[in-house]
């Protein structure tokens, strides 16, 4: 089987070679078009960003973006102490137990940018 494939490749060397070098030649001519217009596109800020090629429809992309944003902002359906008996700090203070408050640290959590969705 390998001998037959090798024999056919030797017979088609001019066809395969012309396809290979023709492809390189066309890529050299259309290099700017391929890179600047087909791969990169204009983003909202006037710059260029990488285009993502996908087989998804606009509706499917919108649904994925919606689900991603919903997941990002979702707080959850359970509360912190759901179904547990907890003793509040006020009750502990009434019984003479001191509870030192934790230092307050505020973190800034930013939602993802649209171009990553």
Number of C-alpha atoms within 10 A of each C-alpha: 6 7 8 9 10 11 12 11 13 12 11 12 12 11 11 13 11 12 12 11 11 12 11 11 12 10 13 11 10 10 12 11 12 13 12 14 13 12 14 16 16 13 12 9 7 8 9 14 15 14 13 8 8 7 7 9 9 9 9 11 14 13 12 13 15 13 12 14 15 11 11 12 9 9 9 8 6 8 8 8 8 8 8 7 7 9 8 8 14 12 11 12 11 9 9 9 11 11 10 7 7 6 6 6 6 6 6 6 6 7 9 11 7 8 9 6 13
